[in-house]
Amino acid sequence: MIPPLPEGTTTHAQPCPGARTGFVFICPGRHEANRGYPCAAGTGANLNRVLEVLHRRRPELFPSPSRWSYVITNSWDRVEYPALTERSVPTETEVLAPDNLERLAREIDGLERVVACGAQAQAAVRALKSSGRLRAEVAFGRHLSQRSVNMIPGGMDTPSRIERWCDDLLAQWPGP
């Protein structure tokens, strides 16, 4: 069940005042355009699975299993899907454009931790980090689309692949 969307939620960004952790994905697609919030379909279902695992394993970093307790945004704020734009993701050049990076920097400003999911998200977060515009600790993971999750080696099904994804992420932030 989806609670009322936080004020300021758009197809590409879900703000969460007071959040310490955020997730950056690539771009909104057809489902996000239809539902009005980021990570609305399969990617969102996998994000929910990831947050349950991360909360269970590292509650000091992930204090809630609910996606609504985190900033969720995208490295590109425009909706992309083949029937609309003849592609499903932006180019790295588009993502790294100064005005786009400035927008992303504003959306994740003040976070202590940022998880970048997918190649374009990782490129944008790396650019912000290397330029000093992002002070947060950063971890990188593959995108959470079902297609991407299905390619995680060593897992036999979605739950085991999600556990592997979480292993890789948490290895970047060693525990106490």
N, C-alpha and C positions, 0 to 999 in steps of 0.2 A: 504494500500500500504506500502510495506517495503522499507525504504530508503536504500542506500548503508550501509552495516554493518560496525559498527565501527572497526577500525584497532584492531587486536588482538582478535576479537570475535571467539569463538569456540563453539562446541556443548554444552558445560557446562557453559560458562561464556561470558558475554557481559560487557566489560569494559566501563567506561564513565568518562574520565578525568574531574576533577572538580566537579563531583557529590558529594553531601553531604549525600545522602540516597541510600541504596541498599537493595536488596531482596535476600535472600538465600532460595532456594528450595531444593528438595531432590537429584534428579539426572536427567540427560538427558535420554530420551527414544527414541523410533523409529522415531517420528516426528522430534525431534531435530537432530538426526543423518542424516535424509534425508534433512533437511533444513539448517543445519549448525549453528544454534543459539539456545540459551536456551528459554524455554517457547514458543515453536513454534506453538502449536495447541490449544486445548481447554483450557489448563492452561493459555496460553498466551492471549486468548480472555478474560478470566476472569480477568487476571491481567490488561488488558486494561480497563475493566469496573471498577475495583477497583480504578485505578489511576484517572479516570474521577471523581469519587465520592470523593476521598481523596483530589484531587486538588481543587475541588469546596468547600469542607468543611474546609480544612486546608492548604491553599496555601503557608503559611510560612514554612510548613514542606514538602509539596509536590508541588514544584513550577511549575511543568509541568504535563499535563495529558498524555504525551508521554512516553512510556516505554523506549525510546532511551535516555532519560534524567537521567537514573538511572543505577547503577551497578546492574546487575542480574547475580547471580551465583548459584552454587549448592553445597550441602554439600559433594557430591561425584562426581568426575569428569568423571567417566566411564559410558558409555551408558548401560542401563539395560532395557530389555524388554523380555518377555517370549520366543519368537522365537529365540532370540540371546543367552540369559543367563539363561533361565528357571526361571526367577524371574523379578519383576518390580522395586524393590528397594534394596539398599544395607543393610547390617546388621548394627546395631548401633556400633558394635565392629569395623567394617571396617571404618565407618565414623569417629570414635574417634581415629583411628590410628595416631600416632604422625606425620608422614609424610603427611597424608591427612589434618590434622588440620593446619599444617604449610602452606600448599598450600592455604587453605581457608583464613587463617590469612593474607597472602599476597594480596589476591584478594579483601578483604574488608578493608584493612588497610587505615586509614585516613578518613573513613566515620564518620559522626556525628550520623547517625541513621541507624540501621539495622532491617529489618523485617524478621523474620525466619518463613518460611511457611512449616509446616509438621513436624512430629515427629523427623526424623533424622536430619533435618535442625536445629530444636530447640535444640537437644542434642549437636550438633557440636557448635552452637553459645553459648550455656550455658558453654560448656567446655572452649571455648576461653575467655569468659567473666570472669569465675571464676579463670582462670590462669593468668589474667591480660594482655592477649595478644589482647584484644579487649576493646577499651575505649568508643566505641559508645554507645549511648542509644539504648536499645533493646526492641522490641515488638514481641510478638509471636502470630501467627495465624494459623488456619488450612490451609492445602494445598489448592490450588486454582484449582485442577482438578474438572471437572464437577461432578464426583461422590462425591467428598468431599463437594462441594458447595451444592449439592442436599440434604445433610444431615444436613445443618444448620437449627436449629429449628426456628420457628416463621415466616418463609418466605413462600410465596405462589408460587413464581416463581424466576427465576434467579436474576432479578434486585432487588427484595426485599431481597433475601438472601445475595446478595452482599452488600446491605445497612447494614444489620445485621453484616456481616463480618467487615465492616468498623467501625461500632459502637464499636465492641469489640476491634479492634485495637486502635482506637483513645482514648478509655478509658484508655489505658496504657500510653498515652502521653497527659495528661490533657492540655487543651488550656489556653490561657491567660484570 
